Amino acid sequence: MAGATGLIGSQVVRFAAAAGHQVVGLSRSGGVDLTDPAALGDHLRDVDAVVDVTRPPTMDQQAATRLFTEVARNLGTAARAAGVRRTVVLSIVGIEESQDFGWYVATLAHERATREHAPGPRVLRSTQFHEFPGQVLARSRRGDRAEIMDLPTQPVASAEVARLLVELATQDLDPDRGGDVEVAGPRRESLVDLVRRLVALRGEHVEVVPAPAAASMAGGSVLPGPHALIRGEDWETWARAAVAAGRA
Ligand SMILES: NC(=O)c1ccc[n+]([C@@H]2O[C@H](COP(=O)([O-])OP(=O)(O)OC[C@H]3O[C@@H](n4cnc5c(N)ncnc54)[C@H](OP(=O)(O)O)[C@@H]3O)[C@@H](O)[C@H]2O)c1
């Protein structure tokens, strides 16, 4: 489990362990920096499947592309050598159509390096997580004002993404679907509107101002395609519970 301590990875570890699987957690804070080709040692001995949900600690396109590529190459090379049969990497819906957005250039490099180096690659492309409006607000807030990219999104509960990653790592897929899967939540929303609703649910006072998004994304490139799996609760249901519990 690469990225075991993150938002998604920590849930994957929990669900996989609850389903009776033995999990090896990999992260820098756990002592394994996957950008170092020697770091894996024998961590992958007797491992059947690798799940990669790492995320570089920078949004800079060039730096993130380099780090994503190094991690995927090192993990894939070590996994092949250890006889791992399957690798599942988490990616984002619509990134091929959104190459005018630097972070998605880096994310596509992650996918491609995984397909090139890893044994039995499968790609799960998710829409934005329900936590995304809160993450964007935290990054964009300047005092009582926040400029938010104006784009449509169909967010999904991160817990559903984590459950699906466990399924993809441990179960055979319908051969008609191939190795790649898209997942989204049930409702199409506007990101600006979600941030405003989150601010209101929290009882905060922040002026949320729409800002131009990359042209592809403003045009709907990150919305799910017709074959996407639709999973989990809608954003409003999730947000009300999460804010009440102090988790959003
Ligand atoms: N946010 C969204 O709405 C969204 C939607 C779809 C897909 N995604 C994708 O989902 C993935 C996971 O997102 P997340 O929110 O769970 O990320 P996150 O919370 O930032 O977690 C990232 C994980 O990667 C680990 N990591 C980073 N660099 C590493 C390295 N060099 N070696 C080993 N471990 C490393 C981190 O642990 P350490 O820091 O301890 O190393 C952490 O466990 C990302 O690729 C993201 O692009 C996100």
Ligand as a Chemical Component Dictionary entry (heavy atoms), coordinates in Angstrom:
data_LIG
# 
_chem_comp.id                   LIG 
_chem_comp.type                 NON-POLYMER 
_chem_comp.pdbx_formal_charge   0 
_chem_comp.three_letter_code    LIG 
# 
loop_
_chem_comp_atom.comp_id 
_chem_comp_atom.atom_id 
_chem_comp_atom.alt_atom_id 
_chem_comp_atom.type_symbol 
_chem_comp_atom.charge 
_chem_comp_atom.model_Cartn_x 
_chem_comp_atom.model_Cartn_y 
_chem_comp_atom.model_Cartn_z 
_chem_comp_atom.pdbx_ordinal 
LIG N1  N1  N 0  -8.188  15.235 -4.018 1  
LIG C1  C1  C 0  -9.008  14.724 -4.917 2  
LIG O1  O1  O 0  -10.162 15.172 -5.039 3  
LIG C2  C2  C 0  -8.555  13.573 -5.802 4  
LIG C3  C3  C 0  -9.454  13.036 -6.732 5  
LIG C4  C4  C 0  -9.043  11.946 -7.503 6  
LIG C5  C5  C 0  -7.760  11.411 -7.346 7  
LIG N2  N2  N 1  -6.904  11.980 -6.455 8  
LIG C6  C6  C 0  -5.562  11.385 -6.336 9  
LIG O2  O2  O 0  -5.541  10.515 -5.214 10 
LIG C7  C7  C 0  -4.185  10.328 -4.788 11 
LIG C8  C8  C 0  -4.135  10.277 -3.276 12 
LIG O3  O3  O 0  -4.650  11.471 -2.749 13 
LIG P1  P1  P 0  -4.685  11.740 -1.181 14 
LIG O4  O4  O 0  -5.574  12.915 -0.988 15 
LIG O5  O5  O -1 -4.949  10.488 -0.421 16 
LIG O6  O6  O 0  -3.161  12.204 -0.937 17 
LIG P2  P2  P 0  -2.470  12.543 0.465  18 
LIG O7  O7  O 0  -3.455  12.572 1.579  19 
LIG O8  O8  O 0  -1.619  13.741 0.214  20 
LIG O9  O9  O 0  -1.531  11.256 0.711  21 
LIG C9  C9  C 0  -0.388  11.043 -0.071 22 
LIG C10 C10 C 0  0.348   9.813  0.450  23 
LIG O10 O10 O 0  1.544   9.627  -0.350 24 
LIG C11 C11 C 0  2.658   9.426  0.533  25 
LIG N3  N3  N 0  3.855   9.834  -0.192 26 
LIG C12 C12 C 0  4.099   11.014 -0.809 27 
LIG N4  N4  N 0  5.327   10.992 -1.366 28 
LIG C13 C13 C 0  5.870   9.769  -1.098 29 
LIG C14 C14 C 0  7.123   9.150  -1.374 30 
LIG N5  N5  N 0  8.082   9.785  -2.058 31 
LIG N6  N6  N 0  7.328   7.889  -0.935 32 
LIG C15 C15 C 0  6.378   7.225  -0.233 33 
LIG N7  N7  N 0  5.175   7.755  0.062  34 
LIG C16 C16 C 0  4.922   9.032  -0.363 35 
LIG C17 C17 C 0  2.297   10.292 1.744  36 
LIG O11 O11 O 0  2.967   9.914  2.918  37 
LIG P3  P3  P 0  4.328   10.672 3.405  38 
LIG O12 O12 O 0  4.076   12.133 3.271  39 
LIG O13 O13 O 0  4.551   10.162 4.791  40 
LIG O14 O14 O 0  5.361   10.177 2.463  41 
LIG C18 C18 C 0  0.819   9.946  1.901  42 
LIG O15 O15 O 0  0.683   8.686  2.556  43 
LIG C19 C19 C 0  -3.371  11.479 -5.420 44 
LIG O16 O16 O 0  -2.544  10.975 -6.453 45 
LIG C20 C20 C 0  -4.439  12.382 -6.014 46 
LIG O17 O17 O 0  -4.013  13.031 -7.182 47 
LIG C21 C21 C 0  -7.268  13.021 -5.675 48 
# 
loop_
_chem_comp_bond.comp_id 
_chem_comp_bond.atom_id_1 
_chem_comp_bond.atom_id_2 
_chem_comp_bond.value_order 
_chem_comp_bond.pdbx_ordinal 
LIG N1  C1  SING 1  
LIG C1  O1  DOUB 2  
LIG C1  C2  SING 3  
LIG C2  C3  SING 4  
LIG C2  C21 DOUB 5  
LIG C3  C4  DOUB 6  
LIG C4  C5  SING 7  
LIG C5  N2  DOUB 8  
LIG N2  C6  SING 9  
LIG N2  C21 SING 10 
LIG C6  O2  SING 11 
LIG C6  C20 SING 12 
LIG O2  C7  SING 13 
LIG C7  C8  SING 14 
LIG C7  C19 SING 15 
LIG C8  O3  SING 16 
LIG O3  P1  SING 17 
LIG P1  O4  DOUB 18 
LIG P1  O5  SING 19 
LIG P1  O6  SING 20 
LIG O6  P2  SING 21 
LIG P2  O7  DOUB 22 
LIG P2  O8  SING 23 
LIG P2  O9  SING 24 
LIG O9  C9  SING 25 
LIG C9  C10 SING 26 
LIG C10 O10 SING 27 
LIG C10 C18 SING 28 
LIG O10 C11 SING 29 
LIG C11 N3  SING 30 
LIG C11 C17 SING 31 
LIG N3  C12 SING 32 
LIG N3  C16 SING 33 
LIG C12 N4  DOUB 34 
LIG N4  C13 SING 35 
LIG C13 C14 SING 36 
LIG C13 C16 DOUB 37 
LIG C14 N5  SING 38 
LIG C14 N6  DOUB 39 
LIG N6  C15 SING 40 
LIG C15 N7  DOUB 41 
LIG N7  C16 SING 42 
LIG C17 O11 SING 43 
LIG C17 C18 SING 44 
LIG O11 P3  SING 45 
LIG P3  O12 DOUB 46 
LIG P3  O13 SING 47 
LIG P3  O14 SING 48 
LIG C18 O15 SING 49 
LIG C19 O16 SING 50 
LIG C19 C20 SING 51 
LIG C20 O17 SING 52 
# 
